[in-house]
């Protein structure tokens, strides 16, 4: 796949798909650590991980 050939809309859709995949992977990892985790707590932990990575990215 050549990113330069993609239309802007296709690039946005690809980015959204990648983010969704990352969130699902993060959720699955948290569920593996705690099979009894409630949905609300799962969402809080996912948000915390995403925000941690954003802060960490800006610090570098």
KAFENCOR-V989518 format. One record per residue. PHI is phi in whole degrees, -180 to 180 (* if undefined). OMEGA is omega in whole degrees, 0 to 359 (none if undefined). Layout:
{{PHI;OMEGA} {PHI;OMEGA}}
This chain:
{{*;179} {-105;184} {-65;181} {-67;181} {-87;181} {-75;174} {-73;179} {-54;180} {-63;179} {-68;178} {-65;179} {-64;179} {-62;178} {-65;179} {-62;179} {-62;179} {-63;179} {-66;179} {-64;178} {-58;179} {-62;179} {-63;179} {-66;178} {-65;178} {-64;179} {-62;179} {-63;179} {-63;179} {-65;179} {-66;178} {-67;177} {-66;179} {-73;182} {-146;184} {-68;183} {-98;183} {-62;179} {-84;184} {-57;181} {-63;179} {-67;178} {-60;180} {-64;178} {-62;181} {-68;177} {-63;178} {-59;180} {-63;179} {-65;180} {-65;180} {-66;177} {-61;181} {-65;178} {-66;179} {-63;182} {-64;180} {-63;182} {-75;180} {-78;184} {-76;none}}
